[in-house]
Amino acid sequence: MKKGIHPQNYRPVVFQDASANFAFLTRSCVETEETIVWTDGKEYPLYRLEISSASHPFFTGKMKFVDTTGRVQKFQDKYKNARYARGKGPSEGEKS
């Protein structure tokens, strides 16, 4: 390993997955501005995650998609009339 390229300021940090209400304490050098009181009564830096092993479909076995920005809805709205534009009409199961 090269010397002098790895950070030296590791400290305990709480990582919190907001979508699964799950948190864990580990050592990290990530920069944070928030803090939280952990179960041991001590205050630690807090880093918020969008996804972790508690909410990822690979680990949970459930297909759960959290769309916080509405990207899926924007895509569906943009292309919902594409079938009509090509002259094919509605697909099976769609109402005309």
Beta strands, then each sheet from edge to edge (+ up, - down):
strand 1: 11-17
strand 2: 22-28
strand 3: 34-37
strand 4: 43-49
sheet 1: 2+ 1- 4- 3+
end
